[in-house]
Amino acid sequence: MSARPIAVVTGASRGIGRAIALRLAERYDIVALARTTEALAELAREIKESRGVCTPVTVDLADTAAVEKALARVDADVLVNNAGLITIKPFLEITPGEWRQLLDVNLTAVYTATRALLPGMMARKRGFIVLIGSLAGRNTFPGGTGYTATKHGVIGFAESLMLEVRDHNVRVATIMPGSVDTHGLPGDGDRSWMLTPEQVADAVWFAVTQPENALISRIEMRPAAPKKR
């Protein structure tokens, strides 16, 4: 049995989450949560080929009871709340179902996973919770009523939690990328100017590998050069 610390990554089957899982596997045993069994199995194979350990867990992160059950016996040193949906459309075109799904995946799943793992971190007096936010959590734009609402919520949650748990030696950080070339992004065309999932993963690595007496609580990152119009 591995003696390495454990990192839980939600939405780990593709995009930013997959890149984070691969990066953290250099130091941590990974518990990878997502809905897609085949993609999780491929991630686990790739990590194993690099002599790492990955436990794939197929679960719908919008299913609170299922997430609680999946994490009930996990003693995590790191939790990366990465899973998220992007829905960009005018407010009156967002259906009630889409609205609930945005809240369930982007916000409620953060609550559920954090609530499942935080008590153990506090009891052991160590732990790191990372939330993948967005610059949309500080800014607004037309068509973003649903998405930006959830990302504003994530940032408010993270910054409040950080102040609550720091005395228990649990650290909380928010990574806030701008445009990232990843799945679910609406539109097409040239994306070469965007950040890559691997660059976001490097930011997560930088945050969680700081000395224990240091906390980088927020990282904002954006493409160096904006898209040419």
C-alpha positions as CSV (number, residue, x, y, z in Angstrom):
1,M,0.0,0.0,0.0
2,S,1.4,3.4,-0.9
3,A,2.5,5.7,1.8
4,R,2.1,8.8,-0.3
5,P,-0.5,11.5,0.5
6,I,-3.8,11.4,-1.3
7,A,-5.2,14.1,-3.6
8,V,-8.9,14.0,-4.7
9,V,-9.7,15.7,-8.0
10,T,-13.2,16.2,-9.2
11,G,-14.0,16.4,-12.9
12,A,-10.8,14.5,-13.5
13,S,-11.7,12.7,-16.7
14,R,-10.7,15.5,-19.1
15,G,-9.5,19.0,-19.6
16,I,-8.3,20.9,-16.6
17,G,-9.2,18.2,-14.1
18,R,-7.2,15.6,-16.1
19,A,-4.2,17.8,-16.3
20,I,-4.3,18.5,-12.6
21,A,-4.6,14.8,-11.8
22,L,-1.6,14.0,-14.0
23,R,0.5,16.8,-12.4
24,L,-0.3,16.0,-8.8
25,A,0.3,12.3,-9.4
26,E,4.0,13.1,-9.3
27,R,3.6,13.5,-5.5
28,Y,0.2,12.2,-4.5
29,D,-1.9,9.1,-4.9
30,I,-4.9,10.3,-6.9
31,V,-8.6,9.7,-6.3
32,A,-10.2,10.8,-9.6
33,L,-13.9,11.6,-9.7
34,A,-16.0,12.0,-12.8
35,R,-19.0,10.6,-14.7
36,T,-17.1,9.0,-17.6
37,T,-15.8,5.5,-16.7
38,E,-13.8,4.9,-19.9
39,A,-12.0,8.3,-19.6
40,L,-11.2,7.7,-16.0
41,A,-9.8,4.3,-16.8
42,E,-7.5,5.8,-19.4
43,L,-6.3,8.4,-16.9
44,A,-5.6,5.7,-14.3
45,R,-3.6,3.7,-16.9
46,E,-1.5,6.8,-17.9
47,I,-0.8,7.5,-14.2
48,K,0.1,3.9,-13.6
49,E,2.5,3.9,-16.6
50,S,4.3,6.8,-14.9
51,R,4.5,4.7,-11.7
52,G,1.8,6.6,-10.0
53,V,-1.4,5.5,-8.3
54,C,-4.9,6.5,-9.4
55,T,-8.2,5.2,-8.1
56,P,-11.0,6.1,-10.6
57,V,-14.4,6.7,-9.1
58,T,-17.3,7.0,-11.5
59,V,-19.9,9.3,-9.9
60,D,-22.3,12.1,-10.9
61,L,-21.0,15.0,-9.0
62,A,-24.5,16.5,-9.0
63,D,-25.6,13.5,-6.9
64,T,-25.0,14.6,-3.3
65,A,-25.5,11.2,-1.8
66,A,-23.3,9.4,-4.3
67,V,-20.5,11.9,-3.7
68,E,-20.7,11.5,0.0
69,K,-20.6,7.7,-0.3
70,A,-17.7,7.8,-2.7
71,L,-15.6,10.0,-0.3
72,A,-16.7,8.5,3.0
73,R,-13.5,6.5,3.7
74,V,-11.0,8.8,1.9
75,D,-8.4,10.6,4.1
76,A,-7.4,13.3,1.6
77,D,-4.5,15.6,2.1
78,V,-5.6,17.7,-1.0
79,L,-9.0,18.2,-2.5
80,V,-9.2,20.0,-5.9
81,N,-12.8,21.1,-6.6
82,N,-12.5,21.3,-10.3
83,A,-15.7,19.9,-11.8
84,G,-17.7,22.6,-13.7
85,L,-20.1,23.3,-16.5
86,I,-20.1,26.3,-18.9
87,T,-23.4,27.6,-20.1
88,I,-23.2,30.9,-22.0
89,K,-26.5,32.1,-23.3
90,P,-29.0,35.0,-22.7
91,F,-30.7,34.7,-19.3
92,L,-34.2,34.1,-20.8
93,E,-32.8,31.2,-22.8
94,I,-31.5,29.4,-19.8
95,T,-34.0,26.6,-18.9
96,P,-34.8,25.8,-15.3
97,G,-33.0,22.4,-15.8
98,E,-29.9,24.1,-17.1
99,W,-29.9,26.6,-14.2
100,R,-30.2,23.8,-11.6
101,Q,-27.5,21.8,-13.3
102,L,-25.1,24.8,-13.2
103,L,-25.8,25.2,-9.5
104,D,-25.5,21.5,-8.8
105,V,-22.2,20.9,-10.5
106,N,-20.5,24.3,-10.1
107,L,-21.5,25.1,-6.6
108,T,-23.3,22.4,-4.7
109,A,-20.7,19.7,-5.6
110,V,-18.1,22.0,-4.1
111,Y,-20.0,22.0,-0.9
112,T,-20.6,18.3,-0.9
113,A,-17.0,17.2,-1.6
114,T,-15.5,19.8,0.8
115,R,-18.0,18.8,3.6
116,A,-17.0,15.1,3.1
117,L,-13.3,15.6,3.4
118,L,-12.8,18.7,5.6
119,P,-13.5,17.1,9.0
120,G,-10.7,14.6,8.5
121,M,-8.3,17.4,7.5
122,M,-9.2,19.4,10.6
123,A,-8.8,16.4,12.8
124,R,-5.4,15.7,11.4
125,K,-4.4,19.4,11.4
126,R,-3.3,19.3,7.8
127,G,-4.9,19.6,4.4
128,F,-5.3,21.8,1.3
129,I,-8.5,22.6,-0.5
130,V,-8.2,24.1,-4.0
131,L,-11.1,25.5,-5.9
132,I,-10.9,26.1,-9.7
133,G,-12.7,29.4,-10.1
134,S,-12.6,31.7,-13.0
135,L,-12.0,35.3,-13.8
136,A,-15.7,35.2,-14.5
137,G,-16.0,35.1,-10.7
138,R,-14.7,38.7,-10.6
139,N,-16.1,40.0,-13.9
140,T,-19.4,39.8,-15.8
141,F,-20.4,39.6,-19.4
142,P,-23.6,39.3,-21.5
143,G,-24.7,35.7,-21.5
144,G,-23.0,34.9,-18.3
145,T,-25.8,35.2,-15.8
146,G,-25.7,31.5,-14.8
147,Y,-22.1,30.8,-15.2
148,T,-20.8,34.0,-13.5
149,A,-23.3,33.6,-10.7
150,T,-21.8,30.2,-9.8
151,K,-18.2,31.3,-10.1
152,H,-18.9,34.4,-7.9
153,G,-20.3,31.9,-5.5
154,V,-17.2,29.7,-5.6
155,I,-14.9,32.6,-4.8
156,G,-17.1,33.8,-1.9
157,F,-17.2,30.3,-0.6
158,A,-13.5,29.8,-0.9
159,E,-12.4,33.1,0.7
160,S,-14.8,32.6,3.6
161,L,-13.7,29.0,4.2
162,M,-10.1,30.0,4.1
163,L,-10.6,32.3,7.1
164,E,-12.6,29.7,9.0
165,V,-10.1,26.8,8.8
166,R,-6.7,28.4,8.7
167,D,-6.4,28.0,12.5
168,H,-6.8,24.2,12.0
169,N,-3.8,24.2,9.6
170,V,-6.0,23.7,6.6
171,R,-5.2,25.9,3.7
172,V,-7.6,27.0,1.0
173,A,-6.7,28.5,-2.4
174,T,-8.7,29.6,-5.5
175,I,-7.2,29.4,-8.9
176,M,-8.9,31.8,-11.3
177,P,-8.0,31.3,-14.9
178,G,-9.3,33.3,-17.8
179,S,-9.8,31.7,-21.2
180,V,-8.6,28.1,-21.3
181,D,-8.6,25.8,-24.3
182,T,-10.6,23.1,-22.8
183,H,-13.8,21.0,-23.3
184,G,-17.1,22.7,-23.0
185,L,-16.0,26.1,-24.2
186,P,-18.5,27.5,-26.6
187,G,-17.5,28.6,-30.1
188,D,-14.7,27.4,-32.4
189,G,-11.9,28.9,-34.3
190,D,-8.3,29.7,-33.3
191,R,-7.6,28.9,-29.6
192,S,-3.8,29.1,-29.8
193,W,-3.9,32.3,-27.7
194,M,-5.6,30.7,-24.8
195,L,-4.1,29.2,-21.6
196,T,-3.7,25.4,-21.7
197,P,-5.1,23.0,-19.0
198,E,-1.5,22.1,-18.2
199,Q,-0.8,25.7,-17.3
200,V,-3.7,25.7,-14.9
201,A,-2.4,22.5,-13.4
202,D,1.0,24.1,-12.9
203,A,-0.7,26.8,-10.9
204,V,-2.4,24.2,-8.7
205,W,1.0,22.5,-8.2
206,F,2.6,25.8,-7.2
207,A,-0.1,26.5,-4.6
208,V,-0.1,23.1,-2.9
209,T,3.7,22.7,-2.8
210,Q,4.3,25.9,-0.8
211,P,5.9,25.4,2.6
212,E,3.3,24.7,5.3
213,N,3.7,28.2,6.8
214,A,2.8,29.8,3.5
215,L,-0.5,30.2,1.8
216,I,-1.1,31.6,-1.7
217,S,-4.8,32.0,-1.3
218,R,-5.6,33.3,-4.8
219,I,-4.0,33.0,-8.2
220,E,-5.4,35.0,-11.2
221,M,-4.1,34.0,-14.5
222,R,-5.0,35.0,-18.1
223,P,-3.6,34.7,-21.6
224,A,-0.6,37.1,-22.0
225,A,-2.1,38.4,-25.3
226,P,-5.8,38.6,-25.8
227,K,-7.5,37.3,-28.9
228,K,-7.1,39.4,-32.0
229,R,-10.4,40.7,-33.2
